[in-house]
Each structure stands twice: as C-alpha cells, then as structure tokens.
Amino acid sequence: MMDRYAYSRAEEALSVIKSGQRVFVHGSAATPTYMLSKLAERAPDLRDVELVCISVLGEFPVAKPEFAKSFYTNSLFVSEPIRQAVQEGRADYVPVFLSEIPDLFRNNILPLDVAIVQVSIPDEHGYCSLGVSVDIARTAVNKAKHVIAQVNPQMPRTHGDGMIHVDAFHALVYADEPIHEMTFGERVSEDEKKIGAYIAELIPDKATLQMGIGAIPDAVLSFLGNHKNLGIHTEMFSDGVIDLIESDVINNKFKVKHPGRSVTGFCLGSRRLYDYVHDNPSFAFHDIDYVNEVSVIRQNPKVHAINSCIEIDLTGQVCSDSIGTYQYSGVGGQMDFMRGAALSEGGKPIIALASRTRRGTSRIVPFLKQGAGVVTTRAHVHYVVTEYGVAFLQGKNLRQRAQALINIAHPEDKEMLDRAAHERFSTNFY
C-alpha cells in the first residue's frame, strides 16, 4: 500500500511551516507525537509559530520553556502537557464552546496556515480516516492552506465525517507509533461509585446518553447493566460503553438522529476500545459542530447529559474549567449538552461531583474561587449529584437552591455552608 503513494520525510513535510504562521495540531488520542518531536527540532529556524489545538496527550515538546520564542500554544482546551506553559504565560487559552470551534476556522477568526493531523493508512480507494478524533480536525483539514498527514497503521479506520482522500493532503509522512491511551475504570473510588449509582437511577430505559470524561461517567455506565434500549449521542466516549453494547443495553433503537448507531466526535480509552471502533459501522464519528449542535441533540428523546465540575456555589453556578485563576481545562462541550438535554423531551442535564476534593475541602462552596470561570450558569443547572444524593435545582429560588445543595454536601461541611447561607440569604436550614 505504501508503494502507491509518495511519502515524505517529516523534516521535508514540516519545512513548509514559516515563522509567524498559525498551525493546527490534531488532539486527544490522535496527537501526532512523532511529528511534534520533529517540529521541535526546527525551533532554531522558527519564531512566533502559533499552535492551535484542543486537548493533547503525551509528549508536547513544542511547549517547553526553551522553545518559547519559536512556538506559542493558543489552546482551545487546556490539557496536562500545556497547563504549566499557560500558567507561566508561554501559552494561552481561548474560552469557546466546543461546537463553535469549527466556525473559528471557517470564518477566518483563526485562519489556519497549516494543519498537522494523524490518520489511518489509505484504503484501496485512497481514503484515510481521522480515526479516533474527528471533532474539530475535520474542519481544520478543510480550511488549512496546507495539510500534513502523519499516516499511522495503528490508527483505527472509523466511519463518519473523518474520511479524507490522500489527494487532500499536501504531504504524507509514515510513522508507526502507538496512539495515546487512557483508562478510567480502575481509578473509580467508592464515592464515585455511589455517584454513579445515583445517576443510574435517574436514567430511564430508552434514554440517549452523553458522558463527559473521567471516572464518574465510567461509574455510571457500570450501573446500567439492567437498563434496556439505551442510545449514545456524545462528544466523546471511553471503554465503558463496550460491554453495554455487546449485551444489547446500548443499541440506539429509539434515537431519532442516527438510529442504530452510536454518534460521537472522538473517543479516548484503551487499545481495546480502538480495536473495537476500527471499521465498525455501528459508530459514527462526526464533525463536532454537528455532534454538539443543540438543535441536533434535542431531537433525540430522553437525552441524559452527565458532566462533572470542579466546584459549584450555593446558587448553582458551575465552574468546570479552572481552579481559581489556574486554567485547568476548558469550556468544552458541557454547555452544548446541558442545554440540549434540557430541551430534549424527557431529558435531564446532570452535574456530578464528589462532595470534597482529595485534600478534604468542600466542592460545594459559598462563592466560587476568585478568578474561577463559570462554564454552566445557574439558570442551566437542573440536577446536581454527589455521593450524598441528588439535588434538583430547576425552578428553585436562591434559598431553596442553597438548601438543596447543602443537603448533598459532606456532613462535616454542612455547618460552614449553613452559616454562609444565613449570611447571604438571612436564613438557616438546620
């Protein structure tokens, strides 16, 4: 298959990148680690190259302090490899809904000079796949002036919007390396299992599920074994869906949009997951501005959106992307699905969080930390779940919200929260 196409050396392909240009970097499990290592070698020749990406995984050498004059990461979702760079001012963060990122490229708000993506090997018709991460990469490929593809035989071939003919690429670089893996199930704590059980009780048969990333969504899935006829329409999923699909709990029979298929923008998990989605027509990987479009989400019945957060105040304001001024992640697709679920017939938008941090401080707080970002407004929050129960906030006034949230706080934090509520609302609950 390689003999049919002209492959370039990485150094040759990357020579097109010039100082002052904006370069898109494929993200999540598809982060093109080999190409990034070769791009870092060009640092002495480059100045002020802006790198645009969402979450990235693995080594990200272009964000190292010694390359600060050569590369500047302008991230649309902050992940671990670039958090320190953002904090130190060598990188920055663009607050934006995940569903609106493709429009930044299309409308030349963030015009792209070059896109570096990782794809599957070409099939017999010359089509590669964006594999496990279609999301914003599809539009980046469409709009970038120059597209470089890292062709990797370990990248799954997925169905949906990610099919791209080799003629669309200006350079092909062959690099056989493992794509990035991440597992969550083995990290699930007892408190997270309790949260998962509470959320599972909120989910009826024939519901359509959206799960965020992490241990709590996996915990929820572990409690759905006795449910029937569930569907998937989500920005991402992980290994937890496999057993439910194989046991016919998830079969997508009652979805309005794409019945019979699990719809997503990307997936992130183990090699087992990547092998499972490879050439599997029951999965549809689509452009994120379609997957996360509220008018699309709401068409499915009983959409249950399950998302986590960093902290929530007594009025229901949700911070999901920062710890005070420390930029931890990004806006992502939380609001897209919270609103879509709220508008879906029989849907439920759900915020899930452990009542305390690992250091033992309350995550239900009188006020968000100074500098914290509100991702989901208090007007959008319906259900909040901790290991101590479920608080339903929709239609409740500020005092009622405070009481409902204090009820599901850690027992040792209730007195503190009650005092704060009394000072703010001139009322006591205990």
Phi and psi in degrees as a GROMACS rama.xvg file:
@    title "Ramachandran Plot"
@    xaxis  label "Phi"
@    yaxis  label "Psi"
@TYPE xy
-62.7489  -33.046  MET-2
-64.5598  -20.6043  ASP-3
-76.5137  -20.0308  ARG-4
-124.45  153.044  TYR-5
-88.8078  109.49  ALA-6
-96.0791  145.297  TYR-7
-108.049  159.035  SER-8
-73.6955  149.418  ARG-9
-56.649  -41.9135  ALA-10
-60.7601  -40.063  GLU-11
-68.0061  -44.5874  GLU-12
-63.6468  -39.6473  ALA-13
-80.0897  -9.28312  LEU-14
-65.4916  -16.096  SER-15
-69.6711  -22.3081  VAL-16
-74.1972  127.981  ILE-17
-117.317  160.451  LYS-18
-57.3074  141.463  SER-19
82.2298  0.97379  GLY-20
-87.2148  163.369  GLN-21
-107.309  127.459  ARG-22
-123.503  125.488  VAL-23
-83.5149  136.941  PHE-24
-119.862  122.842  VAL-25
-56.2475  144.235  HIS-26
-121.054  -169.681  GLY-27
55.4993  -138.798  SER-28
-64.1183  -18.2512  ALA-29
-90.854  7.54295  ALA-30
-51.5853  121.103  THR-31
-81.7435  77.5866  PRO-32
-57.5391  -42.6686  THR-33
-60.754  -47.3765  TYR-34
-64.9784  -36.0916  MET-35
-66.7977  -37.195  LEU-36
-64.8561  -37.4832  SER-37
-73.3527  -33.2717  LYS-38
-65.3277  -38.978  LEU-39
-60.5378  -31.3697  ALA-40
-67.1131  -19.7426  GLU-41
-85.618  -0.207308  ARG-42
-50.2957  -42.496  ALA-43
-61.7662  -22.2032  PRO-44
-94.9574  -5.60189  ASP-45
-122.786  151.977  LEU-46
-139.455  136.425  ARG-47
57.2054  42.5405  ASP-48
-83.1534  121.687  VAL-49
-90.9077  123.05  GLU-50
-102.794  124.949  LEU-51
-111.016  130.842  VAL-52
-159.809  166.213  CYS-53
-101.143  -144.849  ILE-54
-59.4674  133.442  SER-55
-122.151  155.879  VAL-56
-127.737  158.134  LEU-57
77.7097  -162.39  GLY-58
-64.7513  133.239  GLU-59
-132.759  69.5649  PHE-60
-61.7814  -24.7227  PRO-61
-66.9576  -9.93278  VAL-62
-97.0179  5.14669  ALA-63
-68.9245  148.526  LYS-64
-56.2866  -35.5601  PRO-65
-68.8232  -13.225  GLU-66
-107.049  15.4531  PHE-67
-61.3599  -31.6677  ALA-68
-77.6714  -19.2386  LYS-69
-93.5022  -40.0932  SER-70
-130.502  139.683  PHE-71
-131.729  117.803  TYR-72
-89.5463  120.525  THR-73
-109.081  90.3491  ASN-74
-88.0832  140.292  SER-75
-93.7741  -4.8617  LEU-76
-163.709  119.194  PHE-77
-83.6422  128.441  VAL-78
-124.049  172.714  SER-79
-52.3126  -42.8398  GLU-80
-62.6742  -18.6391  PRO-81
-121.462  4.50086  ILE-82
-59.1744  -44.4185  ARG-83
-64.756  -38.7991  GLN-84
-63.791  -38.8194  ALA-85
-64.814  -44.9416  VAL-86
-63.4301  -33.3713  GLN-87
-91.9115  1.15194  GLU-88
85.1496  7.25141  GLY-89
-88.8759  -4.0728  ARG-90
-148.531  169.412  ALA-91
-143.779  176.089  ASP-92
-132.293  134.753  TYR-93
-106.065  109.584  VAL-94
-69.5948  121.309  PRO-95
-161.646  143.901  VAL-96
-65.1533  138.884  PHE-97
-55.2888  -38.0766  LEU-98
-65.9069  -19.7195  SER-99
-98.3252  -5.47034  GLU-100
-62.341  -44.1151  ILE-101
-55.129  -33.343  PRO-102
-68.3324  -26.3592  ASP-103
-62.8489  -35.3325  LEU-104
-78.9254  -44.4391  PHE-105
-64.8495  -40.7199  ARG-106
-91.2471  10.4585  ASN-107
59.0754  27.6062  ASN-108
-73.0119  -38.7923  ILE-109
-126.811  74.6963  LEU-110
-64.7383  140.606  PRO-111
-105.238  126.692  LEU-112
-81.2437  -43.4087  ASP-113
-138.44  145.55  VAL-114
-124.429  132.482  ALA-115
-112.811  115.572  ILE-116
-126.208  161.272  VAL-117
-114.273  130.816  GLN-118
-134.14  166.896  VAL-119
-75.4345  167.667  SER-120
-67.7841  151.001  ILE-121
-63.1734  142.806  PRO-122
-83.897  -172.81  ASP-123
-65.6617  -15.241  GLU-124
-99.3674  0.308389  HIS-125
89.7016  14.0071  GLY-126
-99.2963  130.718  TYR-127
-99.5593  166.642  CYS-128
-123.677  142.584  SER-129
-71.028  -3.65546  LEU-130
67.3082  -126.227  GLY-131
-81.1451  -1.58549  VAL-132
-142.341  87.3552  SER-133
-88.6645  -52.4936  VAL-134
17.8468  -107.139  ASP-135
-93.2414  -8.03299  ILE-136
-68.9644  -31.9677  ALA-137
-58.4956  -48.7115  ARG-138
-68.8163  -35.3455  THR-139
-59.5253  -42.5405  ALA-140
-64.2797  -40.6389  VAL-141
-64.812  -34.5533  ASN-142
-103.457  -20.646  LYS-143
-67.0217  144.739  ALA-144
-71.0438  -28.2242  LYS-145
-141.526  128.996  HIS-146
-121.451  125.204  VAL-147
-110.318  127.789  ILE-148
-111.886  123.775  ALA-149
-85.582  111.507  GLN-150
-91.2187  120.373  VAL-151
-128.984  117.542  ASN-152
-64.0977  -13.6106  PRO-153
-89.1195  -2.82304  GLN-154
-82.994  125.456  MET-155
-63.3981  153.022  PRO-156
-95.3572  114.57  ARG-157
-112.602  155.912  THR-158
-92.7015  151.918  HIS-159
127.834  -138.72  GLY-160
-83.439  -3.44104  ASP-161
-87.3007  2.40823  GLY-162
-75.9908  125.547  MET-163
-136.748  128.247  ILE-164
-73.7868  147.834  HIS-165
-59.2816  -24.5755  VAL-166
-64.9674  -18.4763  ASP-167
-78.0642  -13.2337  ALA-168
-96.6288  138.95  PHE-169
-85.7924  -20.4808  HIS-170
-152.102  140.824  ALA-171
-117.219  129.248  LEU-172
-123.604  121.168  VAL-173
-84.2799  125.433  TYR-174
-148.458  109.694  ALA-175
-92.4338  102.973  ASP-176
-146.827  151.399  GLU-177
-61.2306  138.485  PRO-178
-80.7  160.275  ILE-179
-71.1094  139.563  HIS-180
-117.663  154.466  GLU-181
-153.627  133.736  MET-182
-122.888  149.777  THR-183
-124.303  -33.0409  PHE-184
-56.2904  -38.6089  GLY-185
-72.0411  -12.0783  GLU-186
-96.4881  1.15104  ARG-187
-69.3032  124.142  VAL-188
-86.2499  171.752  SER-189
-64.1422  -38.6012  GLU-190
-64.5099  -39.6446  ASP-191
-66.4372  -34.1867  GLU-192
-65.017  -38.8507  LYS-193
-63.8394  -41.4535  LYS-194
-62.1518  -44.4726  ILE-195
-58.7408  -39.8124  GLY-196
-66.702  -41.9672  ALA-197
-61.9021  -43.764  TYR-198
-67.1185  -39.857  ILE-199
-58.1661  -33.7132  ALA-200
-68.1129  -24.0947  GLU-201
-80.0913  -16.8875  LEU-202
-93.3306  120.979  ILE-203
-87.9254  167.672  PRO-204
-59.5401  152.856  ASP-205
69.9744  14.3999  LYS-206
-77.6454  156.118  ALA-207
-106.342  128.954  THR-208
-107.056  139.625  LEU-209
-123.924  127.396  GLN-210
-119.866  137.455  MET-211
-75.5943  -164.52  GLY-212
-103.129  143.063  ILE-213
126.489  -170.738  GLY-214
-71.0215  -36.7258  ALA-215
-64.8383  -47.9719  ILE-216
-56.7523  -40.0915  PRO-217
-65.7031  -36.0466  ASP-218
-64.3397  -40.4511  ALA-219
-59.4053  -48.4313  VAL-220
-59.7783  -33.2162  LEU-221
-67.4278  -16.4067  SER-222
-102.974  11.2441  PHE-223
-104.254  13.4516  LEU-224
-61.1683  -25.3936  GLY-225
-98.9025  3.82785  ASN-226
-78.2549  167.425  HIS-227
-132.721  140.056  LYS-228
57.6656  47.3878  ASN-229
-83.6105  158.92  LEU-230
-126.457  164.108  GLY-231
-124.862  123.243  ILE-232
-142.691  102.721  HIS-233
-148.554  154.344  THR-234
-71.3559  -28.3273  GLU-235
-155.528  161.499  MET-236
-148.255  168.423  PHE-237
-132.046  -163.38  SER-238
-59.8215  -24.8438  ASP-239
-58.8912  -19.5052  GLY-240
-81.3358  -19.9586  VAL-241
-61.1541  -52.7294  ILE-242
-62.9374  -34.8562  ASP-243
-70.4101  -32.8686  LEU-244
-70.0181  -43.5684  ILE-245
-68.8663  -24.2491  GLU-246
-93.6144  5.48263  SER-247
69.3026  14.8257  ASP-248
-68.2706  -45.1118  VAL-249
-98.6906  113.767  ILE-250
-136.978  -5.90188  ASN-251
62.0554  22.7918  ASN-252
-67.9416  -30.5753  LYS-253
-107.632  13.6504  PHE-254
-75.9712  148.298  LYS-255
-85.4884  -41.9647  VAL-256
-93.2303  121.23  LYS-257
55.8977  56.7499  HIS-258
-59.3211  141.156  PRO-259
85.801  -4.38373  GLY-260
-130.914  142.167  ARG-261
-86.4231  122.147  SER-262
-102.576  135.771  VAL-263
-155.374  168.7  THR-264
-100.039  -34.5172  GLY-265
-159.044  167.667  PHE-266
-133.855  155.591  CYS-267
-149.13  121.585  LEU-268
-176.699  -139.729  GLY-269
-94.3708  173.791  SER-270
-61.7645  -30.4003  ARG-271
-57.7315  -42.8628  ARG-272
-64.4073  -44.264  LEU-273
-65.4861  -37.5354  TYR-274
-67.4916  -32.282  ASP-275
-70.3843  -37.6496  TYR-276
-84.3964  -13.1807  VAL-277
-60.1719  119.565  HIS-278
53.0283  32.3388  ASP-279
-101.688  106.807  ASN-280
-71.1937  -4.73003  PRO-281
-79.7279  -6.18044  SER-282
-111.443  136.845  PHE-283
-122.358  112.951  ALA-284
-97.0727  116.095  PHE-285
-122.114  164.645  HIS-286
-55.3018  137.312  ASP-287
-67.6203  -24.5045  ILE-288
-74.6312  -10.5547  ASP-289
-93.3846  -49.7255  TYR-290
-58.1568  -42.4173  VAL-291
-98.028  11.3047  ASN-292
-73.9643  122.759  GLU-293
-56.4824  -41.0122  VAL-294
-66.3021  -23.3529  SER-295
-82.157  -47.2829  VAL-296
-56.3587  -46.0625  ILE-297
-67.1126  -17.3988  ARG-298
-70.1507  -25.1272  GLN-299
-77.4879  144.954  ASN-300
-78.9696  150.046  PRO-301
52.46  45.81  LYS-302
-69.2378  123.354  VAL-303
-114.826  108.138  HIS-304
-97.4393  122.854  ALA-305
-117.599  112.08  ILE-306
-134.329  150.551  ASN-307
-104.139  173.438  SER-308
-151.268  172.419  CYS-309
-89.544  -43.0963  ILE-310
-159.372  161.334  GLU-311
-139.484  136.177  ILE-312
-89.338  175.253  ASP-313
-68.5269  -10.5006  LEU-314
-98.0082  -7.55302  THR-315
104.231  5.3494  GLY-316
-70.222  132.36  GLN-317
-112.176  123.318  VAL-318
-103.063  120.667  CYS-319
-122.321  -7.0616  SER-320
-120.212  -5.88556  ASP-321
-149.042  157.68  SER-322
-113.109  93.8116  ILE-323
63.2323  -126.04  GLY-324
-87.478  -5.38798  THR-325
-78.9843  114.604  TYR-326
-77.8612  112.558  GLN-327
-97.1416  -40.7474  TYR-328
-145.495  -117.078  SER-329
-166.987  175.742  GLY-330
-63.4199  -43.3524  VAL-331
59.726  -144.571  GLY-332
-106.931  11.9513  GLY-333
-56.5493  -49.7166  GLN-334
-68.8218  -33.5326  MET-335
-55.5539  -46.4191  ASP-336
-84.8897  -29.963  PHE-337
-60.4792  -43.0743  MET-338
-73.0659  -41.5495  ARG-339
-60.6266  -41.6308  GLY-340
-66.6243  -40.1306  ALA-341
-62.1935  -32.8141  ALA-342
-88.8659  -14.0946  LEU-343
-71.293  140.237  SER-344
-64.661  117.391  GLU-345
79.3747  10.9202  GLY-346
-81.6465  163.636  GLY-347
-141.963  117.89  LYS-348
-84.4284  126.394  PRO-349
-125.994  127.808  ILE-350
-105.405  127.76  ILE-351
-121.712  137.219  ALA-352
-158.98  146.381  LEU-353
-67.227  147.156  ALA-354
-67.2337  -23.5442  SER-355
-134.351  156.409  ARG-356
-74.9634  172.658  THR-357
-64.1328  -23.0618  ARG-358
-87.0646  -0.631235  ARG-359
89.9039  16.6985  GLY-360
-100.007  148.878  THR-361
-67.8922  137.816  SER-362
-96.3472  -9.18234  ARG-363
-95.2887  117.668  ILE-364
-128.674  153.809  VAL-365
-60.7566  -43.5145  PRO-366
-138.687  145.262  PHE-367
-62.9148  152.503  LEU-368
-58.6708  148.6  LYS-369
-58.5441  128.429  GLN-370
91.4148  -7.4353  GLY-371
-66.6462  145.79  ALA-372
-95.1035  132.36  GLY-373
-85.5653  111.906  VAL-374
-88.505  -48.4895  VAL-375
-113.825  122.242  THR-376
-74.185  161.721  THR-377
-65.8891  -22.1001  ARG-378
-74.5239  -17.8433  ALA-379
-97.1952  -12.2277  HIS-380
-84.1787  127.205  VAL-381
-109.55  -61.3568  HIS-382
-112.228  135.423  TYR-383
-126.343  131.296  VAL-384
-127.128  129.416  VAL-385
-122.819  -176.784  THR-386
-69.26  -6.46582  GLU-387
-103.674  4.96284  TYR-388
137.024  -164.561  GLY-389
-120.625  130.834  VAL-390
-110.633  127.274  ALA-391
-104.45  114.737  PHE-392
-102.318  -17.371  LEU-393
-59.3211  129.629  GLN-394
81.7602  -2.20654  GLY-395
-91.331  144.694  LYS-396
-79.7088  178.529  ASN-397
-61.7272  -41.5781  LEU-398
-65.1899  -42.8143  ARG-399
-64.9523  -37.2738  GLN-400
-63.1736  -46.6478  ARG-401
-58.285  -44.0964  ALA-402
-63.402  -43.7929  GLN-403
-62.6234  -38.8792  ALA-404
-74.8038  -36.2275  LEU-405
-62.6199  -34.5275  ILE-406
-62.1369  -27.0868  ASN-407
-108.738  12.579  ILE-408
-79.1682  166.609  ALA-409
-61.4653  137.128  HIS-410
-52.1775  -35.4652  PRO-411
-76.8224  -8.17262  GLU-412
-104.75  -6.33264  ASP-413
-65.9277  -38.4225  LYS-414
-64.1554  -43.9435  GLU-415
-60.1543  -44.994  MET-416
-68.1573  -35.2467  LEU-417
-65.9753  -40.0606  ASP-418
-62.9039  -42.5093  ARG-419
-63.9633  -38.6946  ALA-420
-66.7488  -38.0715  ALA-421
-64.2468  -43.6214  HIS-422
-63.8485  -35.5381  GLU-423
-85.7971  -39.6389  ARG-424
-115.823  2.86041  PHE-425
55.5775  46.7154  SER-426
-151.092  155.239  THR-427
-121.957  147.89  ASN-428
-110.603  -12.6069  PHE-429
